[in-house]
Amino acid sequence: MKLFLRLSFLGTAYCGYHVQENAPSIQKVLNETAEKVFGFPCDIVGCSRTDSGVHAEEFC
């Protein structure tokens, strides 16, 4: 299944978009949330990476 999502987020509490082992990231939260919603592991792929603390008004 493929979905297109357009997201906004406040990145203050995150180390950036890309998954990091020992730090919270936007991608990690999206993957975990999608798994809860759909009931199986999901690998969310973003349009780019962000730095620590970066916010996004429209992120695909």
C-alpha distances in whole Angstrom, upper triangle without the diagonal:
4,7,10,13,17,19,22,24,27,27,31,30,27,28,26,22,21,21,25,26,29,28,26,23,21,18,19,19,16,14,17,16,12,13,16,13,11,13,11,12,10,11,11,13,16,18,21,23,25,29,30,31,29,28,25,25,22,20,16
4,7,10,13,16,19,21,25,25,28,28,25,26,23,20,19,20,24,26,28,27,25,22,19,16,18,18,14,14,16,16,12,14,17,14,12,15,14,13,10,10,10,10,13,14,18,20,23,26,27,28,26,25,22,22,19,16,13
4,6,10,12,16,18,22,22,26,26,24,25,22,18,19,20,23,26,28,26,23,20,17,15,17,17,13,13,16,14,11,14,16,13,12,15,15,14,11,11,9,10,12,13,17,19,21,24,26,26,24,22,19,19,16,14,10
4,7,10,14,16,20,21,24,25,22,23,20,17,18,19,23,26,28,26,23,20,16,15,17,17,13,14,17,15,13,16,18,16,15,18,18,17,13,13,10,10,10,11,14,17,19,22,24,24,21,19,16,16,12,11,7
4,6,10,12,16,17,21,21,19,21,18,15,16,18,22,24,26,23,20,17,14,13,15,14,11,13,15,13,12,15,17,14,15,18,18,17,13,13,10,10,9,10,14,15,17,20,21,21,19,16,13,13,10,8,6
4,7,10,14,15,19,20,19,20,17,14,17,19,22,25,26,24,20,17,13,13,17,15,12,15,17,15,14,18,19,17,18,21,21,20,17,16,12,12,10,10,13,15,15,19,20,19,16,14,10,9,6,6,5
4,7,10,12,15,16,15,17,14,12,15,17,20,23,24,21,17,14,11,12,14,13,10,14,16,14,13,17,18,16,18,21,21,20,17,16,12,12,10,11,13,14,13,16,17,16,13,11,8,7,5,5,6
4,7,10,13,14,14,16,13,12,16,18,20,23,23,20,17,14,11,13,15,13,12,16,17,15,16,19,20,19,21,24,24,22,19,18,15,15,12,13,14,14,13,15,15,13,11,8,5,5,5,6,9
4,6,9,11,10,13,11,10,14,16,18,21,20,17,14,11,8,11,13,11,11,15,16,14,16,19,19,19,21,23,24,22,19,18,15,15,13,14,14,13,11,13,12,10,9,6,5,7,8,8,11
4,6,8,9,11,10,11,15,16,18,20,20,16,13,11,9,13,15,13,13,17,18,16,18,21,21,21,24,26,26,24,22,21,18,18,16,17,16,14,11,12,11,8,7,5,7,9,11,11,15
4,6,5,8,7,8,12,13,14,17,16,13,10,8,8,11,13,12,13,16,17,16,19,21,22,22,24,26,26,23,21,20,17,17,14,16,14,12,9,9,7,5,5,5,8,11,13,12,15
4,6,8,9,11,14,15,16,18,16,13,11,10,10,14,15,14,16,19,19,19,21,24,24,25,27,28,28,26,24,23,20,20,18,19,17,15,12,10,7,4,7,7,11,14,16,16,19
4,7,9,11,14,14,14,15,13,10,8,8,9,13,13,12,14,17,17,17,20,21,21,23,25,26,26,24,22,21,19,20,18,20,18,16,13,12,8,6,9,10,13,16,18,17,20
4,5,8,10,10,10,13,11,7,5,5,7,10,10,10,12,14,15,16,18,20,20,22,24,25,24,21,20,18,16,17,15,17,15,12,10,9,6,6,8,10,12,16,17,15,18
4,7,8,9,8,11,10,6,6,5,8,10,11,12,14,15,16,18,20,21,22,24,26,26,25,22,20,18,17,17,15,17,14,11,9,7,4,6,9,11,14,17,18,16,18
4,6,8,9,12,12,9,8,5,6,8,10,11,12,14,16,17,18,20,22,23,24,25,24,21,19,16,14,14,12,13,10,7,5,5,4,6,7,9,11,15,15,13,15
4,7,9,13,14,11,9,5,5,5,8,10,10,11,14,15,16,18,19,20,21,23,21,18,16,13,11,10,8,10,8,5,5,7,8,10,9,10,10,14,13,10,12
4,6,10,12,10,9,6,7,6,8,10,11,11,13,15,16,17,20,21,21,22,20,17,15,12,10,9,9,11,9,6,7,9,10,12,12,14,14,17,16,13,14
4,7,9,8,8,6,7,6,5,9,10,10,11,14,15,15,18,19,20,20,18,15,13,11,10,11,11,14,12,10,11,12,12,14,15,16,17,20,19,16,16
4,6,6,7,7,10,9,8,11,13,13,14,17,18,18,20,22,23,23,21,17,16,14,14,14,15,17,15,12,12,12,11,14,15,18,19,22,22,19,20
4,6,8,9,13,12,10,13,15,14,14,17,19,18,20,23,24,23,21,17,17,15,16,17,18,21,19,16,16,16,14,17,19,21,22,26,26,22,23
4,7,9,13,13,11,13,16,16,15,18,20,20,21,24,25,25,23,20,20,18,19,20,20,23,21,17,17,16,14,16,18,20,22,26,26,23,24
4,6,10,11,9,11,14,15,14,17,19,19,20,23,24,24,23,20,19,18,17,18,18,21,18,15,14,13,10,12,15,17,19,22,23,20,22
4,7,9,7,8,11,12,12,13,16,17,18,20,22,22,21,18,17,16,15,16,16,19,17,14,13,12,10,11,13,14,16,20,20,18,19
4,6,5,6,9,10,11,12,14,16,17,19,20,21,20,17,15,14,12,13,12,15,13,11,10,10,9,10,11,12,13,17,17,14,16
4,5,5,6,9,10,11,12,14,16,16,18,19,19,16,14,12,10,11,10,13,12,10,9,11,10,10,10,10,11,14,14,11,12
4,5,5,6,9,10,10,12,14,15,16,17,16,13,11,9,7,8,8,11,11,9,10,12,12,14,13,13,13,16,15,12,12
4,5,5,6,9,10,11,13,14,15,16,15,11,10,9,9,11,11,15,14,13,13,15,14,15,15,16,16,19,18,15,15
4,5,5,6,8,10,11,12,14,15,15,12,11,11,10,12,13,16,16,14,14,16,15,15,15,15,15,17,17,15,15
4,6,5,6,9,10,10,12,13,13,11,9,9,7,10,10,14,14,14,14,17,16,16,16,15,14,16,15,12,12
4,6,5,6,9,10,10,11,10,7,6,6,6,9,11,15,16,15,16,18,18,19,19,18,18,20,18,15,14
4,6,5,6,9,10,10,10,8,8,9,10,13,15,18,19,18,19,20,19,20,20,20,20,21,20,18,17
4,5,5,6,9,10,10,10,9,11,10,14,15,19,20,19,19,21,20,20,20,19,18,20,19,17,16
4,5,5,6,8,8,8,6,9,8,12,14,17,19,19,20,22,22,22,22,20,19,20,19,16,15
4,5,5,5,5,5,6,9,10,14,16,20,21,21,22,25,24,25,24,23,23,24,22,20,18
4,6,5,7,8,9,13,13,17,19,23,24,24,24,26,25,25,25,24,23,24,23,21,20
4,6,8,10,10,13,13,17,18,22,24,24,25,27,26,26,26,24,23,23,22,20,19
4,6,8,8,12,13,16,18,22,24,24,26,28,28,28,28,26,25,25,23,21,19
4,7,9,13,14,18,21,24,26,26,28,30,29,30,29,28,27,28,26,24,22
4,6,10,12,16,19,22,24,24,26,28,28,29,29,28,27,28,26,23,21
4,7,10,13,16,20,21,21,23,25,25,26,26,26,25,26,24,21,20
4,6,10,13,16,18,18,20,23,23,24,23,23,22,23,21,18,16
4,6,10,13,15,15,17,20,21,22,21,21,20,22,19,16,14
4,7,10,12,12,15,18,19,20,18,18,16,18,16,12,10
4,7,9,10,13,16,18,19,17,17,15,17,15,11,9
4,5,7,10,13,15,17,14,14,12,14,11,8,6
4,7,10,14,16,17,15,14,12,13,10,7,6
4,7,10,13,15,12,13,11,14,12,8,8
4,7,10,12,10,11,11,14,13,10,11
4,7,8,6,8,9,12,12,10,12
4,6,6,9,11,15,15,13,16
4,6,9,12,16,17,15,18
4,7,10,13,15,15,18
4,7,10,12,11,15
4,7,9,9,13
4,6,6,10
4,7,10
4,7
4
